[in-house]
Amino acid sequence: MDIAVIGGGHGCYAAAAQLSENGHRVRLWRRDGDALAPVREHGIHVRDYRGARNVAIAVVTDDLATAMRGAALIVAPLPATTHEALAPLMAPCFEDDQVVFLPPGTFGSVLFARAIRAAGNPARVCFGETGTLPYLTRKHGPREIVISGYGKRLPTGIWPSARSEFALAVIREAYPAIEPIEDALSGALMNAGPIIHPPLILMNAGPLQHFPHWDIHNEGTQPAIRAVTDALDAERMAIREAFGYRAPHFPLAHHYAKEGEEWMYGRGAHDRLTDSGDWREHIDLYTHRYMLEDTRLGLSLLVSAGRYNGTPTPVASGLLAIASAAVGRDLYSEGRTFESLGLNALSREALSDLLARGYAA
C-alpha cells in the first residue's frame, strides 16, 4: 500500500521505518528538507527488541503534494499543536477516499475536515483517531530512533463514522492492532496523553525546574500522583459514558498493572519505558508539548466535553487552572474546546449527525 507519513518527529520516523519494513511503499514528508538529507541518503537506523538495522524509505521529500498524491493512507503521528498550521497546507492536496490516521488526534479530525471544506476541496476524506502513538520511541540523532515498545491495542474511531468499515479496513492494513470504536469523538476521548502527562509535570514541577534532567515516569510516578491520575481518568470515562460510548474505556491504570486486561501498549510497557532511560529529559514547563499539547489542548477538550454533556470535571479543571497559573496564560481560552471547534451550540442529535456524516452531509 502507498502510505504518506507526515512529519519529522519521533513517531513519524518510527512509523516510516516500521511501515517500510512491513512492505508498504512509504513517502516520508518533512517541511525541513535539509534535515531529511541523512534519511534520504542512508535510511532510518532503528533499534528495538529485534536489534539494530537500517531501513530504506522509498520516497523522502519536502514537497507535501508529492508525498500525499495517490497515497491510500496518510499517517500523521504529530503533536496536536501542529494541526492548526498543517490542516490548511494539506487541505488542497487531499484526494477522494484517502484515509488519514491521527495517532492520537485530540479531535483534530474536526480541524482537518473544516480545512478541507474551507479550501473548496470536494474530496471525501476519512480520519481515524486513536488513543496513543503506536510507538514508545525517541530519536537519538538525525536518522536514528529507538523503539521501546509497539502498540498492541489501538482503539480507533472514524470521522465520518458512516464510512467506518471502509476506513478501518485501510488503516488495518498498516496497523493490525486497531480496534473499532464508535466515532472520532470516542477516539479523541481515548487519548491517554491528557490523562498521564499533566499530573506528572505539574506535580513534579519542582524537580523539573530544579534538576537538569528528570524522569517523570520513573521517580516522578509516585502513589499520590497515581491517585490524581486515576481520579482524572475516572472523569474521562464518565464523560465517555455520558456520550453513550461503550466499554472498554481503556483505563490508564491497566498501563501500570501487572495482570488483568492489557492496555494499549500491552503488558510491562511502563517498565520498558523507564528501563530505556529515554524519558529522563529536560522538560521546560513553558514550551514542552506536555504543557502545550496534553494540558492546553487535551485537558481543555476534556473539560469542554464535560461542560457540553453535563459531566463534572473538578480534577481536570483544577489541573488546567494550576497549569494556567504556572505559565501565566489562560490555557482553556487557547485550548481545543467544543467552543473553539464550533460544536458547543449543537444539540446532541446534531452532534451525532455530524459525527456520523461529516461536513459533506
C-alpha positions, 0 to 999 in steps of 0.5 A, spaced: 500 500 500 502 507 498 502 510 505 504 518 506 507 519 513 507 526 515 512 529 519 519 529 522 518 527 529 519 521 533 513 517 531 513 519 524 520 516 523 518 510 527 512 509 523 516 510 516 521 505 518 516 500 521 511 501 515 517 500 510 519 494 513 512 491 513 512 492 505 508 498 504 511 503 499 512 509 504 513 517 502 516 520 508 514 528 508 518 533 512 517 541 511 525 541 513 528 538 507 535 539 509 534 535 515 531 529 511 538 529 507 541 523 512 534 519 511 534 520 504 541 518 503 542 512 508 535 510 511 532 510 518 537 506 523 532 503 528 533 499 534 528 495 538 527 488 541 529 485 534 536 489 534 539 494 530 538 495 522 537 500 517 531 501 513 530 504 506 524 509 505 522 509 498 520 516 497 523 522 502 521 529 500 519 536 502 514 537 497 507 535 501 503 534 494 508 529 492 508 525 498 500 525 499 498 524 491 495 517 490 497 515 497 491 510 500 493 512 507 496 518 510 499 517 517 500 523 521 503 521 528 504 529 530 503 533 536 496 536 536 499 543 536 501 542 529 494 541 526 492 548 526 498 550 521 498 543 517 490 542 516 490 548 511 497 546 507 494 539 506 487 541 505 488 542 497 492 536 496 487 531 499 484 526 494 477 522 494 477 516 499 484 517 502 484 515 509 488 519 514 490 516 521 491 521 527 495 517 532 492 520 537 488 526 534 485 530 540 479 531 535 483 534 530 479 530 525 474 536 526 480 541 524 482 537 518 475 536 515 473 544 516 480 545 512 478 541 507 471 544 506 474 551 507 479 550 501 473 548 496 476 541 496 470 536 494 474 530 496 471 525 501 476 524 506 476 519 512 480 520 519 481 515 524 483 517 531 486 513 536 488 513 543 496 513 543 502 513 538 503 506 536 510 507 538 514 508 545 520 511 541 525 517 541 530 519 536 537 519 538 540 523 532 538 525 525 536 518 522 536 514 528 530 512 533 529 507 538 523 503 539 521 501 546 515 498 545 509 497 539 502 498 540 498 492 541 491 495 542 489 501 538 482 503 539 480 507 533 474 511 531 472 514 524 470 521 522 465 520 518 463 514 522 458 512 516 464 510 512 467 506 518 468 499 515 471 502 509 476 506 513 478 501 518 479 496 513 485 501 510 488 503 516 488 495 518 492 494 513 498 498 516 496 497 523 493 490 525 492 492 532 486 497 531 480 496 534 473 499 532 470 504 536 464 508 535 466 515 532 472 520 532 469 523 538 470 516 542 477 516 539 479 523 541 476 521 548 481 515 548 487 519 548 491 517 554 496 523 553 491 528 557 490 523 562 498 521 564 502 527 562 499 533 566 499 530 573 506 528 572 509 535 570 505 539 574 506 535 580 513 534 579 514 541 577 519 542 582 524 537 580 523 539 573 525 546 574 530 544 579 534 538 576 537 538 569 534 532 567 528 528 570 524 522 569 517 523 570 515 516 569 520 513 573 521 517 580 516 522 578 510 516 578 509 516 585 502 513 589 499 520 590 500 522 583 497 515 581 491 517 585 490 524 581 491 520 575 486 515 576 481 520 579 482 524 572 481 518 568 475 516 572 472 523 569 474 521 562 470 515 562 464 518 565 464 523 560 465 517 555 459 514 558 455 520 558 456 520 550 453 513 550 460 510 548 461 503 550 466 499 554 472 498 554 474 505 556 481 503 556 483 505 563 490 508 564 491 504 570 491 497 566 498 501 563 501 500 570 498 493 572 501 487 572 495 482 570 488 483 568 486 486 561 492 489 557 492 496 555 494 499 549 501 498 549 500 491 552 503 488 558 510 491 562 510 497 557 511 502 563 517 498 565 520 498 558 519 505 558 523 507 564 528 501 563 530 505 556 532 511 560 529 515 554 524 519 558 529 522 563 529 529 559 529 536 560 522 538 560 521 546 560 514 547 563 513 553 558 514 550 551 514 542 552 508 539 548 506 536 555 504 543 557 502 545 550 499 539 547 496 534 553 494 540 558 492 546 553 489 542 548 487 535 551 485 537 558 481 543 555 477 538 550 476 534 556 473 539 560 469 542 554 466 535 553 464 535 560 461 542 560 457 540 553 454 533 556 453 535 563 459 531 566 463 534 572 470 535 571 473 538 578 480 534 577 481 536 570 479 543 571 483 544 577 489 541 573 488 546 567 487 552 572 494 550 576 497 549 569 494 556 567 497 559 573 504 556 572 505 559 565 501 565 566 496 564 560 489 562 560 490 555 557 482 553 556 481 560 552 487 557 547 485 550 548 481 545 543 474 546 546 467 544 543 467 552 543 473 553 539 471 547 534 464 550 533 460 544 536 458 547 543 451 550 540 449 543 537 444 539 540 446 532 541 442 529 535 446 534 531 452 532 534 451 525 532 449 527 525 455 530 524 459 525 527 456 520 523 456 524 516 461 529 516 461 536 513 459 533 506 452 531 509 
